[in-house]
Amino acid sequence: MTDDLTKKAADMLLKGATLLSEPCPYCSGVRVMKEGQALCISCGREPEKREITQQKSEQIQKSSLEEILDKKITTLSKELEQEKDHEKQQEILKSINSALDAIQKIKDKQ
């Protein structure tokens, strides 16, 4: 650990940085993070920057939400098929319609 790195880490901490619980992927040293920038106090290296944009993250969330809604529609369809009570059938149909509307809104945003 060099004096320069120690000073830089101390300065970052004084300006609101936080210590990370995950060790440095290169040397297992302690890391400090401020404004999305992590600095290893031991080796001074920063982790590789990955191309995970917010848009890609949102698309992953949307697709998993679509999958959940599709499964829910399948489950509700099976319930509807077996339900004899007219009022309960109407409630199930409303739930299916709501899920379909949600899926359409997700697709419209993509």
N, C-alpha and C positions, 0 to 999 in steps of 0.2 A: 504494500500500500504506500503510494507516494504522498508526499506532503501536498502536492498540487491537487490530487484527487480528494484527499481528506478535506482540504479547504473548499474545494468546489462542492462536495457533498454537504459540508456544514452550511455553506452559503445557501444551497438549495433548500435544506431543512429549515433554515431561518426564514426563507421566503415562502414557506408553506408546503414544501415537498413532504412526501411520506416514505417511510421505509416499507419495502415490499416483503411479503412473506415468502415469495418464491425466490430461490437463489439464482445467481447468474448462471445461464446455461453453459458458459464457457469454463468458469473456474469455481463455481459454487459459492462465490462471494456474496456479500450483502449488497442489495441494490436500493437506490433511492429513485423515486419517480416524481416528476413535476410536469404538469401539462402534457401528459402522454409520453414524455421522454424519460426512459429509464437509464440510470448510470450505475455501473458496478463500481463500488468503492475500491475493490481489490485490483481489478485489471483495467478498468476504464472503458471496457467495451460496451457497446449497446447491442441488444439483440437485433437480428436481421429484421428489416421491415417487411411485413407481409402485405400483399395486395388484397386485403379483405376490406372492401369498402362498405360503407353503411348501406349502400344500395344492394349489394350482394347479401348482406346480412338480413335486410328486410325481405328479399326474395326468398331466402331460406325459411324465414319465419312465416311468410305468406303461404309457401307450399306446404309446410307442416300443418298450418292452420286449415288449409284446404283438405288435407288428408284426414284430419280430425273430424271436420264437418262431413266429409264423405262417409266416414265410418258411422257417424251419428245418424246420418240419413238412412244408411243400410239397417242399422239397429231399429230405428223408428219405423221403417217400412215393414220389418218383420213383426213388430208389435202391432202395427195397423192391420196386417193380414190376419192376426189371431184375435183381435179385439172385436167383441160383439156389441158393446155399448156404444150407441151412436154419439153421445156427448164426448166420450173418451176418444173416439175416432176423430172427431172434429179437433180436439186438443192436439192429437198427434199430427194431424194434417197441418195445423198452424205451426207446430214446431218444425216440421219438414220444410214448410214454406219459408220460415225465418232462416233456416240453415241455407236454403237455396239462395235467398236474397244476400246473405253474407258472402257466399261463394262468388256471386256475381259482382259484388262490390270489390272483392279482392282481385278478381280478374280485370275489372275496369281500371284499377290503380296500376296494374302491370302494363 
